[in-house]
């Protein structure tokens, strides 16, 4: 499956949540996409369908393809602790997600583009792999040329104060990945236990 590049609002309507973009159009039409809209009779979802939908939600939220997601789950299962919580920690520790959390880019796709186009440095070295796993203490910053590129710096919004596991220095345009987040600190509405149940079958 290639990375999804279609209408973001369609995905928001499937899950009934603004997982891509602002989701402002959900106020106008929150019905799932389909030919007959709200009048269509829909069967009650099976247990498998509910679990699959939760996995798809996580994939779309973090912009991860199926093979990458399964590999991340396999790695999470190897680690000590709850597999579901480990999965969220590994997804949050991706470089593109960290760039987004620091407020360097307004969305995860924009953050992925910054990383892929070699605008981001980790510990003084350019890293262009969006899935690069951050470690506590890693320093993230724009490369020198990018710090004076208005097209890049105009996207910077600054860190959400609720995100406590990263720190952002606005003056130096430099951030620090402090620690892996605890599950209760991650705001995404993902029921990771359903994903674990799906992969455990």
N, C-alpha and C positions, 0 to 999 in steps of 0.2 A: 504494500500500500504506500503510495506516495504521500508526502506531507499535504495536509488539507489546505487548499487555497481558495475555497469557495466562500459563500456568504457567511459571515460570522454570526449574524442574527439567526440563521437557520440552526446552527449548533446550539445557540442559547435557547431556542424554542424547544429543541429536542429534550434538553435537560431541565428546562424551566428556570435556569439560573444564568446570570451574566458571566459565564466562565471565559468568554472571549470578548474583549472590549467592554464598553460601559453597559451594554444590554438595555439601553434606554428605549429601544423599540419594543421591548417586552411589555411595556405599559400599554402599547397599542394592540399588540397581538401576542398573547402568551400561549396560544394553542400549538401543539406539536405540528410540524409540517406534514402535509398530506392533502389529498385531493378534496376531501369533503369538510375540512376544518372542524369546528366544534360540534357539528351535527353527526360526525362519524362515530359509530359505536365501536369502542375499543375493548378488546378482551383484557381480563386481568392478567398482568404480567406473571410469568412463571418465576420460580426461584432462580433458575439459571439466567433468565432475561434480566432480572434485577441485578444479579452479580455482574453480568456482562456489561450492562449499562454503566455501572459504577467504575468498572475498569476503563471503559471508553471515556468517561468523564475525566478520569485522572490523566489519560493519554492526551486528550485535547487540551486540558488545563496547562500541562507542562510542555506540550508540543513534542511528545516523544512517539516514535514509531513502534510498531508491534514488537519487532525483534529487540530493539533497545529496551523496551519496557520489560519484556520477559527476562532479559539479561540482568536488568536492575533488580527485578524480583528475586532472581536466583542468588544474586549477591546479598540481598537483604535477608534471605533465608539462612545464609551461612553465618551471619553475624549473631552475636549474643543478644538476647532480648526478644521482644515481640516483633515478629516479621513485618506486620503491618506498619508499625511505628518506624522500623528501620527503613522500610520502603519510602515513606514520606521524607525521612531524613536524607536519604540518598538523592531523591528528586530535588529537594531543596538545596542540596550541596552542589548541584550542577552549576557550572560557570555562568551560563546564560541566565539561569534563574537568579543567581547572586547579583549579577549586573542589574537585573530588573528590581530586585529587592533594595539595592542601594539607591535606586532612583536615577541611575545613569540613563536608562531608557524607559519610556512610558509603558511598554508592553513587553512580554516575553519574546514575541517574534522580532521586535525591534532590537532587543538585547542580543538575540541570536545573530542578527545581521551585523551588529557592531563587532561581535566576537569573530565571526567568519571573515569580516573585512579587515581584520588585524588592527583594530583600534584599541584593544584591551591588553594590558600587561598584568601578569601575576608574578609577584616577587621579582620585578624588574625584567621579566622575559615576556615577549609577545606570545600569547596563546590564542590560537584560532580554532580551538575544538570546543564547541558549545557544551558537550557532555563532560568536559574536564571536571574531575571531582575536587572540590575545595577541601582544604584541611584547616583546622583551627589555627589562627595566626597568619594565614595567607593575606598578602596585601594586594588589593586590586586597584588599578588606576588606568586612566587613559594614557596612551603613549604621548610623548612630548608634542608631536605634530598635531595630534588630535585635540590636545588641550587648547590650541589656538584656532581650531577649525570650528567656525560658528555653526555649521550644519550639524555638527556633533554636540557641541556644548549647549545649543538651544533646546535639545531634548531633555537635558538634565532637570529633574524635578525635585531631587533631594529625597532622603529616606523617610519612609513612614515611621513616625515615632513609636508605633506599636511593634515594629519589627526589631526585636532586641538582640538578635544573634549576629547582626552585622553593625558596623559603625562607619559613618561617613564624615569625612573632613571636607567641607565645602570649599574652604580656602585653597587647599592643595589638590582638590579633585581626586581624592584618594580614599579608599575604603578598606576595612579590615573584616575578614570573616572570623568572628570571635569564637563561635562554637556551633556544633550541630544543634538545631532547635529541638525543643521538646514538642511532642505532638500537640499539646494544648495551646502552644504559642502560634502554631501555623493556622492562618485564618481560612484556608480553603476548606469548603464543605465536601470532604471526601470521606466516605465510610470505608476505610482501608481493610476492615475485617471481611467485608464482602469480597474484596479482591483476593484475599488470602484463601477464602473458602472456594472461590472459583478455580484458582490454580491448584488447590489441594485435591481436586476431583480426579 
